[in-house]
Amino acid sequence: MTQPNRDYLDRSIYFRSRYYGQFKPENLIFNVNLQEFTQKVGYISSLETAGKLSPEEAYSQIQVLWKQLKHSKKELGIGKNLP
């Protein structure tokens, strides 16, 4: 059996969408954090669906991730200048 192409695995596992929003360093950083959040929530959801995590544990882990994302948003000042 041949080994899978490492570049393909990296792109598949760590897929990042291209950013088309308003370019500011803080927006770009937040976008990376948001994509990481969604990827991890997908993993947790899959583990819960497969019975590897209880619903309570999945919820708890997602809640921690959400708090980290909110902290990131606050630290980066995203949304502070809204009317």
Backbone as CSV, one residue per row, in Angstrom:
resi,resn,N_x,N_y,N_z,CA_x,CA_y,CA_z,C_x,C_y,C_z
1,MET,0.845,-1.180,0.000,0.000,0.000,0.000,0.889,1.242,0.000
2,THR,0.561,2.211,-0.839,1.372,3.428,-0.919,0.902,4.435,0.116
3,GLN,1.822,5.288,0.515,1.503,6.354,1.467,0.777,7.486,0.743
4,PRO,-0.248,8.087,1.364,-0.934,9.209,0.726,-0.005,10.411,0.620
5,ASN,-0.267,11.235,-0.368,0.501,12.451,-0.580,0.316,13.378,0.622
6,ARG,1.425,13.767,1.263,1.372,14.597,2.478,0.752,15.971,2.209
7,ASP,1.052,16.578,1.056,0.462,17.886,0.737,-1.054,17.792,0.633
8,TYR,-1.536,16.702,0.026,-2.975,16.505,-0.083,-3.608,16.375,1.293
9,LEU,-2.979,15.604,2.180,-3.510,15.445,3.533,-3.534,16.773,4.271
10,ASP,-2.459,17.544,4.151,-2.415,18.846,4.826,-3.536,19.753,4.326
11,ARG,-3.763,19.764,3.023,-4.825,20.618,2.470,-6.196,20.110,2.899
12,SER,-6.361,18.795,3.002,-7.655,18.222,3.355,-7.976,18.417,4.831
13,ILE,-6.993,18.196,5.675,-7.214,18.276,7.112,-7.239,19.716,7.594
14,TYR,-6.368,20.533,7.044,-6.232,21.911,7.504,-6.723,22.892,6.457
15,PHE,-7.855,22.583,5.842,-8.405,23.419,4.796,-8.700,24.815,5.322
16,ARG,-8.252,25.799,4.603,-8.552,27.191,4.920,-9.152,27.839,3.691
17,SER,-10.260,28.525,3.877,-10.877,29.233,2.768,-10.147,30.539,2.534
18,ARG,-10.157,30.972,1.304,-9.552,32.262,0.959,-10.385,33.377,1.583
19,TYR,-9.727,34.438,2.039,-10.403,35.558,2.692,-10.670,36.656,1.677
20,TYR,-11.941,37.050,1.553,-12.328,38.084,0.601,-12.855,39.340,1.284
21,GLY,-12.865,39.380,2.595,-13.405,40.526,3.318,-12.481,41.730,3.265
22,GLN,-12.888,42.773,3.979,-12.079,43.998,4.045,-10.749,43.672,4.703
23,PHE,-9.660,43.988,3.993,-8.357,43.613,4.517,-7.897,44.572,5.614
24,LYS,-7.826,44.035,6.782,-7.185,44.651,7.941,-6.531,43.481,8.653
25,PRO,-5.365,43.678,9.238,-4.721,42.558,9.925,-5.627,41.891,10.961
26,GLU,-6.378,42.693,11.712,-7.235,42.110,12.748,-8.372,41.288,12.141
27,ASN,-8.897,41.709,10.983,-9.947,40.932,10.316,-9.401,39.601,9.819
28,LEU,-8.206,39.630,9.275,-7.584,38.409,8.773,-7.303,37.426,9.908
29,ILE,-6.798,37.921,11.017,-6.527,37.069,12.182,-7.828,36.479,12.716
30,PHE,-8.865,37.325,12.816,-10.142,36.818,13.308,-10.706,35.763,12.370
31,ASN,-10.555,35.961,11.064,-11.037,34.984,10.104,-10.358,33.629,10.298
32,VAL,-9.056,33.641,10.531,-8.333,32.393,10.800,-8.891,31.735,12.066
33,ASN,-9.113,32.534,13.106,-9.669,32.004,14.351,-11.074,31.431,14.138
34,LEU,-11.866,32.112,13.325,-13.224,31.663,13.040,-13.216,30.344,12.271
35,GLN,-12.326,30.218,11.287,-12.235,28.974,10.529,-11.776,27.823,11.425
36,GLU,-10.853,28.112,12.324,-10.392,27.080,13.264,-11.541,26.651,14.179
37,PHE,-12.327,27.621,14.644,-13.489,27.336,15.480,-14.461,26.410,14.751
38,THR,-14.791,26.747,13.507,-15.761,25.939,12.770,-15.234,24.536,12.509
39,GLN,-13.943,24.421,12.232,-13.350,23.107,11.996,-13.422,22.247,13.256
40,LYS,-13.093,22.832,14.392,-13.121,22.081,15.651,-14.544,21.711,16.046
41,VAL,-15.501,22.606,15.813,-16.900,22.290,16.108,-17.353,21.116,15.238
42,GLY,-16.914,21.094,13.992,-17.244,19.962,13.117,-16.691,18.651,13.645
43,TYR,-15.446,18.680,14.128,-14.851,17.473,14.704,-15.623,17.012,15.935
44,ILE,-15.934,17.956,16.808,-16.661,17.619,18.039,-18.039,17.055,17.699
45,SER,-18.696,17.672,16.740,-20.012,17.200,16.318,-19.937,15.778,15.774
46,SER,-18.921,15.504,14.989,-18.740,14.159,14.442,-18.481,13.138,15.549
47,LEU,-17.665,13.515,16.523,-17.385,12.610,17.640,-18.640,12.330,18.465
48,GLU,-19.467,13.352,18.644,-20.709,13.171,19.407,-21.667,12.279,18.615
49,THR,-21.761,12.501,17.309,-22.640,11.703,16.461,-22.215,10.234,16.472
50,ALA,-20.895,10.007,16.511,-20.370,8.637,16.511,-20.426,7.988,17.894
51,GLY,-20.873,8.719,18.896,-20.971,8.162,20.235,-19.671,8.189,21.013
52,LYS,-18.673,8.888,20.506,-17.371,8.976,21.184,-17.360,10.059,22.261
53,LEU,-18.275,10.999,22.169,-18.440,12.053,23.180,-19.909,12.097,23.579
54,SER,-20.159,12.357,24.838,-21.544,12.548,25.272,-22.007,13.926,24.783
55,PRO,-23.317,14.117,24.674,-23.816,15.437,24.285,-23.349,16.529,25.248
56,GLU,-23.285,16.195,26.536,-22.859,17.183,27.530,-21.392,17.574,27.330
57,GLU,-20.536,16.579,27.049,-19.115,16.853,26.831,-18.922,17.649,25.542
58,ALA,-19.666,17.304,24.510,-19.576,18.042,23.245,-19.984,19.495,23.469
59,TYR,-21.089,19.689,24.178,-21.551,21.044,24.461,-20.503,21.819,25.251
60,SER,-19.941,21.187,26.251,-18.927,21.827,27.092,-17.706,22.242,26.268
61,GLN,-17.253,21.355,25.396,-16.088,21.673,24.574,-16.382,22.808,23.598
62,ILE,-17.582,22.798,23.011,-17.950,23.871,22.087,-18.097,25.188,22.834
63,GLN,-18.604,25.134,24.039,-18.738,26.345,24.848,-17.366,26.957,25.123
64,VAL,-16.369,26.150,25.423,-15.005,26.635,25.646,-14.466,27.292,24.375
65,LEU,-14.676,26.625,23.239,-14.222,27.192,21.966,-14.908,28.522,21.666
66,TRP,-16.216,28.605,21.963,-16.968,29.842,21.727,-16.406,30.980,22.584
67,LYS,-16.109,30.687,23.827,-15.554,31.718,24.707,-14.195,32.189,24.195
68,GLN,-13.393,31.268,23.675,-12.097,31.647,23.102,-12.285,32.544,21.880
69,LEU,-13.271,32.226,21.050,-13.534,33.047,19.864,-14.024,34.434,20.260
70,LYS,-14.911,34.495,21.247,-15.394,35.798,21.723,-14.250,36.636,22.288
71,HIS,-13.355,35.995,23.026,-12.192,36.688,23.584,-11.309,37.223,22.454
72,SER,-11.117,36.422,21.435,-10.329,36.837,20.277,-10.953,38.067,19.623
73,LYS,-12.259,38.042,19.431,-12.979,39.173,18.823,-12.786,40.437,19.648
74,LYS,-12.911,40.297,20.943,-12.761,41.447,21.834,-11.335,41.983,21.795
75,GLU,-10.352,41.095,21.884,-8.950,41.509,21.892,-8.537,42.175,20.580
76,LEU,-9.119,41.729,19.470,-8.787,42.294,18.168,-9.568,43.571,17.871
77,GLY,-10.554,43.865,18.695,-11.351,45.083,18.499,-12.321,44.983,17.331
78,ILE,-12.724,43.791,16.986,-13.649,43.592,15.879,-15.034,44.094,16.286
79,GLY,-15.635,44.963,15.448,-16.994,45.447,15.694,-17.099,46.624,16.628
80,LYS,-15.981,47.183,17.061,-16.036,48.324,17.996,-16.498,49.606,17.321
81,ASN,-16.243,49.752,16.027,-16.557,50.999,15.338,-17.873,50.931,14.562
82,LEU,-18.779,50.059,14.978,-20.075,49.974,14.311,-20.954,51.135,14.745
83,PRO,-21.798,51.642,13.822,-22.689,52.773,14.180,-23.758,52.386,15.167
